[in-house]
Amino acid sequence: EAYKTLGTMASLYDDFVAAGLDRRSPVIALGGGVVGDMAGFAAASYLRGVPFVQIPTSLLAMVDASVGGKTGVDLPQGKNLVGAFKQPELVIIDTAVLETLPAGEFRAGLAEVIKHGIIAAPDLFEELESHGPTSMGHLVATAVQVKVDVVEEDPFEQGRRMALNLGHTFGHAIEQVSELTMRHGDCVAVGTIAAARMAVDLGRCDPELAQRIEQVIERVGLPTRAPGYDVETIMQTMVFDKKRSGKTLRFVIPQALGDVVIIDNPGDEYVRRAVASVVEA
């Protein structure tokens, strides 16, 4: 993530010019989510757009970053503040490469699989709840299909697609405050728990579901807390979240399995309590 900067983009553009890329030259992203984000943004912006191919090699990239067309880089103030929508011409997924992933990176990808289960695939959530990540081909295919269905309905994130940000408003702020020492998937896991707790606090979610969400996150080995970070610093970091509209902060919260809702400005007291519940000892 530390390399996902405008400086890195400038070096990519230099390489493209030196290699003589033209408007028919495809940019191929072979790697994880960061590689895909940068390569996609380069493909979207170089010569006003060249073809783009995704070959994701991490679980997180397979089920989330490689599908949907979001690309971009970070600024010091926050994640993904500069970017573009660039749909890949082709996505090639081979789950065999997951065997090469470090355990922590594999677990981080499961956060997005769980998220997709909560949003639109209760059977996927319940499979992880009952058996853990056993059939990877099935899990990846199901999670990808959730993303594809949502993106086809709302390719430019004007409505339904915002549901895919479950856990991300909290998670991105935690990731930024951690100075990128926490993995993105770990932060999404903690952020999803915070979102579920806020939903309970708002009277929009049964406490039993929030508990189930936390338990499945813990079952697959993901963190359920991010202790030691300052609540107010996280609150201030959320001001720069790219999902805001003017001064309106947007959150996605679960109401039931397969049913999430987007809420605007739920109230600082609710947000603060949710943050405190996952960062305070």
C-alpha angles and dihedrals in degrees: 000000000000089000094053094101141120087253091061089047091055090054090050091053089051090052092049092053092046091050092050097239114183132191092279095050111107122223108219120203110205108176144040133323097290092053090049094048093051097040091048093051090047090051091048095050108031110096085351089292140347129187117285130206126189123209102171118198101183127069092237092053093046097054100033124004098045095055125060106035102256110146134165153111136254132254125206088258096057152327125295095356092144118048151101142228110259119166114209119240088220139008119201117193124184112175091197089082089064087077088070095055121107110248093249093054091048092051091048089059091054089067089070092045090054090047092054090049092054093047102047115340113066091169090058091050092048092048090056090043093054105032110010122226101331110134102044096178091056094042093050094045092049094046092047091050090054090054093045093050093050095044093048088055094047113014097171100043098250096138132331095032090065086075087075087069092074106143093005103101090057093033098052091050092051091047091051094047090049086059087238093298089123119070117249092240092050090053092048089052092053090042091052090054090049090050092050092049091049089050089055091047090052092050092245100111136045111247088229091063092049088052092049090051091052092046095052090047089052092044093061092048100257122140119261094193140039099202124191101035122120116252095213093049090054090048091053092047091056089065087076094050109134092221093067121108109216103309092338115112115208125210132183114217132180120243096173137338105296092014122091129159134205115230130187123218099343089186130280092253092060093045092047093051091049092050092046091051092063103034105037119082 
